[in-house]
Amino acid sequence: MPKVSVTSDAKQDVKLLSEKPKAKAMLQKELGWPMESKRPMICIPTGMTKALGGKLFEQLLPGLLSIQTEVLILGRGSSSYGSFITGLAQEQNHRIAIIQDNPVSIEKMYKAADMVLFLSDPASLPELKQSLENAAIPIAPQTKALENYNPVQESGNAFLYETEDAWQCFAAIVRAMETHVFPYDWKTIQKHCLES
């Protein structure tokens, strides 16, 4: 059997995936949360404004709070949503955190997050590239920039939903969380992200 040479990029990808649980545990510890590597961690990397899906986030919130997940929200956006998110993070300080808008904190967020929630089309956003490079699987509105995960074909690099539909968005989050339970399937999607 011929020997397959592993490129340095492939080696880096393997290293990134193997270090992801440790990055999550370190961030959980920093936030004062229980260090639970299997608990899904979702980040919202764009901050919060009306244009970036603030209204959709408000509609999603009861559902998000009803499931076993941790949520990281980048501290960027409009002042009205800033006040709302600050109050929410104080009230739910064991599972919702505001991440400081600086390069070190942002890098920690991507390295730790299992999923990245986009509430508007991320195709033109630099945050999408950062998500894929860190194997943080996008949950996003239908976009040509991503391929919806198909469990039968084991293809796709995201969980997509109908644009600005809170029910469809929540269903995509639940699909992602249900898939996260299966390490083999999850790693397959992460690899597809890294190859994107």
C-alpha positions as CSV (number, residue, x, y, z in Angstrom):
1,M,0.0,0.0,0.0
2,P,1.5,3.4,-1.0
3,K,2.4,5.8,1.8
4,V,0.2,8.9,1.9
5,S,2.1,12.0,2.7
6,V,0.2,14.4,5.0
7,T,0.6,18.0,4.1
8,S,1.5,20.6,6.7
9,D,-2.0,22.0,6.2
10,A,-3.6,18.6,7.0
11,K,-1.3,18.3,10.1
12,Q,-2.4,21.8,11.2
13,D,-6.1,20.8,10.8
14,V,-5.6,17.7,12.9
15,K,-3.9,19.7,15.6
16,L,-6.6,22.4,15.5
17,L,-9.4,19.8,15.9
18,S,-7.5,18.0,18.7
19,E,-7.0,21.3,20.6
20,K,-10.6,22.5,20.3
21,P,-11.9,20.8,23.5
22,K,-8.9,22.2,25.5
23,A,-9.6,25.7,24.1
24,K,-13.3,25.4,25.2
25,A,-12.4,24.2,28.7
26,M,-10.0,27.1,29.1
27,L,-12.6,29.7,28.1
28,Q,-15.2,28.0,30.3
29,K,-12.8,28.3,33.2
30,E,-12.1,31.9,32.4
31,L,-15.8,32.7,32.3
32,G,-16.4,30.8,35.6
33,W,-18.5,28.2,33.9
34,P,-18.4,24.4,34.5
35,M,-15.7,22.9,32.4
36,E,-17.9,20.6,30.2
37,S,-16.3,19.8,26.9
38,K,-19.5,18.1,25.6
39,R,-21.8,21.0,26.2
40,P,-22.4,22.8,22.9
41,M,-21.0,26.3,22.7
42,I,-22.5,28.7,20.1
43,C,-21.0,32.1,19.3
44,I,-22.5,35.1,17.6
45,P,-19.4,36.8,16.2
46,T,-20.9,39.8,14.4
47,G,-22.3,41.6,17.5
48,M,-25.9,42.7,17.5
49,T,-27.7,45.3,15.4
50,K,-31.0,45.4,13.7
51,A,-29.4,44.8,10.3
52,L,-27.4,41.8,11.7
53,G,-30.5,40.0,13.0
54,G,-31.3,41.6,16.3
55,K,-35.1,41.1,16.0
56,L,-34.5,37.4,15.0
57,F,-32.3,37.0,18.0
58,E,-35.1,38.3,20.3
59,Q,-37.5,35.8,18.7
60,L,-35.0,33.0,19.2
61,L,-34.1,33.8,22.8
62,P,-36.8,31.7,24.6
63,G,-35.8,28.7,22.5
64,L,-32.1,29.2,23.0
65,L,-32.7,29.4,26.8
66,S,-34.7,26.2,26.8
67,I,-31.8,24.1,25.4
68,Q,-28.5,23.0,27.0
69,T,-26.1,25.3,25.3
70,E,-23.7,28.1,26.1
71,V,-23.8,31.3,24.1
72,L,-21.0,33.8,23.4
73,I,-21.9,37.2,22.0
74,L,-19.2,39.5,20.6
75,G,-19.5,42.9,22.4
76,R,-20.1,44.9,19.2
77,G,-23.2,46.5,17.8
78,S,-25.8,49.2,18.5
79,S,-26.2,50.7,22.0
80,S,-29.8,49.5,22.4
81,Y,-28.8,45.9,21.8
82,G,-25.8,46.4,23.9
83,S,-28.0,47.3,26.9
84,F,-30.3,44.3,26.2
85,I,-27.4,41.8,25.8
86,T,-25.6,43.2,29.0
87,G,-28.8,42.6,31.0
88,L,-29.2,39.2,29.5
89,A,-25.6,38.2,30.3
90,Q,-26.0,39.3,33.9
91,E,-29.3,37.4,34.3
92,Q,-27.9,34.2,32.6
93,N,-24.3,34.6,33.7
94,H,-23.8,30.8,33.9
95,R,-24.5,30.3,30.1
96,I,-24.4,33.6,28.2
97,A,-21.3,35.8,28.0
98,I,-20.2,38.9,26.2
99,I,-16.8,38.5,24.5
100,Q,-14.7,41.7,24.4
101,D,-14.1,43.1,21.0
102,N,-10.4,42.7,20.8
103,P,-8.2,40.2,18.7
104,V,-7.1,38.0,21.6
105,S,-10.7,37.5,23.0
106,I,-12.1,37.0,19.5
107,E,-9.5,34.3,18.7
108,K,-10.3,32.5,22.0
109,M,-14.0,32.6,21.1
110,Y,-13.5,31.0,17.6
111,K,-11.1,28.4,19.0
112,A,-13.6,27.4,21.7
113,A,-16.9,27.6,19.8
114,D,-18.5,24.5,18.4
115,M,-21.0,26.5,16.3
116,V,-21.3,30.0,14.9
117,L,-24.8,31.5,14.6
118,F,-25.3,34.0,11.8
119,L,-28.6,35.9,11.9
120,S,-28.1,37.4,8.4
121,D,-26.4,36.2,5.2
122,P,-22.7,35.8,6.1
123,A,-21.4,35.4,2.6
124,S,-19.6,38.8,2.5
125,L,-18.6,38.8,6.2
126,P,-15.0,38.2,7.3
127,E,-16.5,36.4,10.4
128,L,-17.5,33.5,8.1
129,K,-14.0,32.9,7.0
130,Q,-12.8,33.0,10.6
131,S,-15.5,30.5,11.6
132,L,-14.5,28.0,8.9
133,E,-10.8,28.4,9.6
134,N,-11.4,27.4,13.2
135,A,-13.8,24.5,12.5
136,A,-16.6,26.4,14.2
137,I,-19.6,25.1,12.2
138,P,-21.9,27.9,10.8
139,I,-25.7,28.0,11.4
140,A,-26.8,30.5,8.9
141,P,-29.6,31.7,6.5
142,Q,-29.6,30.0,3.1
143,T,-26.5,31.2,1.2
144,K,-24.4,30.1,-1.8
145,A,-21.3,30.5,0.4
146,L,-22.2,27.4,2.5
147,E,-23.6,23.9,1.9
148,N,-26.3,22.5,4.1
149,Y,-25.2,19.4,6.0
150,N,-26.7,16.2,4.5
151,P,-26.3,13.2,7.0
152,V,-27.0,10.6,4.3
153,Q,-24.3,11.9,1.9
154,E,-22.0,13.1,4.8
155,S,-21.6,16.3,2.9
156,G,-21.9,20.0,3.8
157,N,-20.3,22.4,6.1
158,A,-23.2,24.2,7.8
159,F,-26.7,24.0,9.1
160,L,-28.9,26.4,7.0
161,Y,-32.3,27.8,7.5
162,E,-34.9,30.0,5.7
163,T,-34.0,33.7,5.9
164,E,-35.3,35.6,8.9
165,D,-37.6,32.7,10.1
166,A,-37.2,32.2,13.8
167,W,-38.7,28.7,13.7
168,Q,-36.5,27.5,10.9
169,C,-33.5,29.1,12.6
170,F,-34.2,27.3,15.9
171,A,-34.8,24.0,14.0
172,A,-31.3,24.4,12.4
173,I,-29.8,25.0,15.9
174,V,-31.5,21.9,17.2
175,R,-30.3,19.9,14.2
176,A,-26.7,21.1,14.9
177,M,-27.0,20.2,18.5
178,E,-28.4,16.8,17.7
179,T,-25.5,16.2,15.3
180,H,-23.0,17.4,17.9
181,V,-23.8,14.4,20.0
182,F,-22.2,12.1,17.4
183,P,-18.4,12.8,17.4
184,Y,-17.7,11.1,14.1
185,D,-20.3,13.1,12.2
186,W,-19.3,16.3,13.9
187,K,-15.7,15.9,13.0
188,T,-16.6,15.2,9.4
189,I,-18.4,18.5,9.2
190,Q,-15.5,20.3,10.9
191,K,-13.2,18.9,8.3
192,H,-15.5,20.1,5.6
193,C,-15.3,23.6,7.2
194,L,-11.5,23.5,7.2
195,E,-11.5,22.4,3.5
196,S,-13.9,25.2,2.5
